[in-house]
Amino acid sequence: MRVMMTFSYDGSHFFGIQAQNSGVKTVMNTLYEIFHSLGIDTKADVSGRTDKGVHALRQVLSLDLPSFWLDLEKLKRYINYKALPHIYIENIQRVDDNFHARYSAKKRSYRYIVSMEKPNVFLSSYVLYTKPFDPDKISNAICLFEGRHDFSFFMKSDSDVDNAIREIYQAKFYKHKDFYIFSFQANGFVRSQIRMMVAFLLHVGRDKFSVENLKDQLNLKHRHVSDLVDPNGLYLSRIWYCGIPKNS
């Protein structure tokens, strides 16, 4: 039986999501240990990779369950008993055999949270406390990312993708209480793209680079900077699928 699991995790406690060599504490290494204890030894497919320190609110994986796991609510309780407090399974539902967490996804959204307030040590793993910037300059610049672009100058140089063209459907910047939120929704993202885009926008907000500099880099004319903001303020917030085909 193929299922889709939606789950959240606190990335500050893991070395990313991907399964790695035994002994490395990643999200999937932790889940695989739990799955094995419950008689589940099949490989899971995750919607996408998150790096060390990056959080997720609605990450998705797909996998095939053994036939004896028919009670999905019971399975959810068992996994959460072992996975909490840093991983929580939100939902487990049955899907068609051809459903794939990564390849069936239509669009994804991420948020990055920053603050110019006095740092709070209890939030520092979840918010980037940063030097002052001009919010209006960032608001005017962020919309340039919307549309279909080649993001070769906004990804890590060691990325293994053949095609860096992605379409950003929505790029927003807004304030919520004492926090500023960068929000991006796209059909996909290349490695470290969001952290690099946010870093550039913060430079614009501090007058280190201009909107014209941003256009140059986005149009592959000149790479002005390849800085990355820290991962702690980044959250995978949602993944969209064009309907979830369920087995009868």
N, C-alpha and C positions, 0 to 999 in steps of 0.2 A: 504494500500500500504506500503510495507516494503522498507525502505531506509537505506543507509549507509551514515553517515556523517563523513567527515574528518575535523579535526579542530586542532588548535594550542592554547596554553595558556601560560601565564606567571605565573608559579607556586608560585612566591614570594608573590602573592596577595591572595593565597588560602590555606586552611587547607587540602590539598590533593584533589583528584578527587572524592572520594566516597561520595554519598549522605549520610548525617547524620541528626541528629535531627534538627528541624527548628531553625534558628538563627545562625547556624554555616556556615561560608562562605567557601563552597567547590565549585569545578568546577561544579559538577552535581547539587548541590542545586541551583546554579545560573542559570544553563541551564533549570532546571525544572520550575523555576519561569517564565522564558521567554517562554518556551513551553506552560505553562498554560495560559499565557496572549494571546497566539495565538490559543487557543482551542485545544491544544495537551496535553492529560493527560495520555498517555500510558507510560509504563516503558521502559527505554532504557537499552541496554546491552553495556558495554564498553569493549574494548579489554583487558584492564588490569589496575591495580591500580597504581597510583603514589602517593607518600607521600607528606606531606607538604613541599613546597619549590622546588619541582621537576617540571621541565618544559616539555612541549611536542611540537614537531614540526608537527607531523602527527598522532595525536591520532585518534581513530576510535570508533564510536558507531553505533549501529543498533537499529531501532525502527519502529513501525508501525504508519503511519500517518493517520489521518482521511481522508475520501474520498474527502473532499472539498479542500485539499491541493494538487492540481495537478501541479501548477506552482512552481517548486522547486527553480528556480532562484529568484523568488519573496520571497519565504520563507527564502532563504539564506540572502537576503538583510534585511528583517525584523528582523531576529535573530541577525545579525551583528550590526544593528542599536542600539540594546539594550545591546549586549554583549561586544562590544568594550569599552575600549582599551585593556582589559586583556584576552579576548577570541575572536578568529576569526574563523568562519566557512569557510574552504577552498573550500569544495565541498559537494554537496548532490546529490546522485544518487540512482536510483531505482534498487533493487536487488530482487532475488528470496525469497520466503517466508521462506526458510530454512537457509538463511544466518544469521550467528551469529558473531558479532564483535570479541568475544573472542574465541569461539570454532572453527571458520572457519579459524583462523589465522595459518599460517604455520611457520613463523619465525618473530623475532622482533630484532630491533637494538637500542642500546643506546650509547650515547656519554657522556663522562665526561671531562670537561674543567678545566685545572689548569694553573697557571702562577707563576713564581718565580720573576716577576717584582714588582716594587713598586705598592702597591694597588691603585686601582682606585675606588673611592667611587661610581661612576656611573655604575660600572660593578660588584660590589661586590655581588649583588644578582644573578649574572649569571656566575661567574667565582670563583673558589677557589684560593685565593692567599695564597701560602704556602711556607714553609721553603725550602731551596735549597735541591736538590736531584741529583743523577747521572742518566741522561736519558738513557745512554747505559745499565745500570744494569736493568732498568725497561724494556727496549726493549728486553733484553735477557730472561727475566723472564715471560713476559706476555703470550708468546706462550704456556706455560704450561697449561693454562686454556682451550686451544682448545681440542675438543674431548668430549666424553661422560663421565661425572663424577657424583658422588653423592656429592651434594653441602651442605650436612647437617652441615658442619663446616663453611659454608659461608652464613648463613642465621640467622635471629633473632631467639632466643631460644623460643619465644612465637608464632612462625609461626604455622599455622593450616594446613599445607600441609602434606599429608600422604607419598608422594614420592618426594624426593629432587633430583632425577636424571634428569639432563638436558644435552643437547648437545650444546656446543658452536662451531659454524662453523668457526668463525673468531674472533681473538682477536689481535688488533693492537694498537701500540703506536707511535705517530708521532708529529712533531712540525709544527705549522702553525702560521707564523708571531711570535708574542710574547707569543703564547699559546701552551701548550702541550695537546694533545687529546688522551684520552683512548677510544677505540671503540670496542664494543662487539656486535656480531650477533649470535643469538641462536634460538632454537625452543621454548624457554621460560626461565624465570628467577624466582627464589624463592625470597621471601621477603627480601629486602635490600642486595641482593647478590652482585650487582654491587658496591654499596658503600663500602661493606666489601672487595671485591677484590681490588678495587682501594686503599683503606687504606693499605692493605697488600703490594701492589706493591710500594707504597710510602715509606713504612718501608724498603723494599728491596733497594730502591734507596738511602736511607740514611744509609745503613749498619746496621740497627737495627735488621733485620732478613735476613737470607740467602735464596738462591734458594732451598737449602735442607729443610729448615724450611717450605717453601711454599709447597714443595712436600709432606712433612709430613702431613700438614693440608689438602691438597687436597686429599690425600689418606686415610684420616680419622685415621691417626696414633696418631696425637697429635694436639690439638687446641692451637696454640701459642698466638693468639690474636683474638679478636672479635670487634675491633674498627670499627667505621663507619666514613667515611668522611662526611662533611656537605652536605646537599641535593642541595645547590644552584648551583653547577656545573654540575648537572645531567640533561640530556635531553633524552626523548623518541624521537628517530629520524625517525623511519620508521617501518611499519608493512607490511608484505607480505601476500597475499592471493593467492591461486592457482586458479587464474581467479576469476572474480566477476560475478557470474551468474545473468543475468538481466531478469526481466520479460518482456514479449512482450507488 
